[in-house]
Amino acid sequence: MLTRVGFIGYGLLHLALAWVAAQIAFGRAGEEGDQSGAFRKLAEQPFGEFLLWFVIVCLLALAVWQAMLAAWGHRESHGRERIVERISSAARVVVYGVLAWTAGKVVLGAPSSSAQQQQQATAGLMARTAGEWLVGLVGLGVLAFGLGMAWYGWKRKFSRKLTIASPHHRTVAVHAGQIGYVAKGVAFGIVGYLLIDAAVTNDPGKSRGLDAALHTLAGQPYGKFLLLAVTVGVAGFGVYCFFQARYRKVGT
C-alpha cells in the first residue's frame, strides 16, 4: 500500500519539475530547472512543508520497495534479463534516496542546489588523475542511459507492468508513460552530452545536471518549442505515476 502511495509523491515531483521547465521555456524561471528547484516549488504551495514531507516519505517507500526487488525480486524474468532488472532496481534505490535527501534539505531550510552539487562533483573528479576521461565515461554512461530510457518508453516496454482492465484507461496510461519516458530520456541524453563536453573542454561549469540540460535545450533554434515538448512529456510522466499508484504490479 505504501508503495502505491509512493507513486503519488513521485508524480507530484514530476509535475512540479514540469512547471519549472515551463517557466524556463517562457523565460520566467525563478528556480533551477532540476529536482531541488521542483522541491522548492512544492514548498511554496499551500501546506508546502507538509507536502514535502509527504513526498519524502513516498520516495523512501519507493526506495525500500526497489531494494527488495533488487535483493530477491523480478522473479517473472529469467537469466540475464532478471540480472538487468535487479541492477536497475538497485540504481533506482540510489535515485530515490538522493531525491529524498535533496527534498529533506529543502524542507529543513538548508541550501540545496542539485546543479551546483553536480558541478562541484565534476570539478572534484576532474582534479584527479585522468579525471577528464572519468567524467567523459560517466557522460557516455548517462547518454546511453538516456537513449535506453527513450527506447524503453517508445517501445512501451513499461506497459507489461500495468494491470488495467479498461481499454480507455490503459490507452491514456500507456500514452502518458510513452511520452514521459521519451522526454526523460531526451533530458538525460543532454545531461550526458554536457558531461562529455565538460570533459573535452575541461570545463566543469558545463556540467550542471538537469538544470543545464533544460537551459541548453531552450537556447537552441526553436528551443522554446522543444523545451515545451519535453515539459509536456515530464508532466505526462507525472500523470503516468498516478496510474501506477493504482495499476502498477508491485509484487516481487
Secondary structure as UniProt FT lines:
FT   HELIX           2..25
FT   TURN            26..27
FT   HELIX           35..43
FT   TURN            46..47
FT   HELIX           48..72
FT   TURN            75..76
FT   HELIX           79..107
FT   TURN            108..109
FT   HELIX           114..126
FT   TURN            129..130
FT   HELIX           131..154
FT   TURN            155..156
FT   HELIX           157..161
FT   HELIX           167..201
FT   HELIX           204..206
FT   HELIX           209..218
FT   TURN            221..222
FT   HELIX           223..247
//
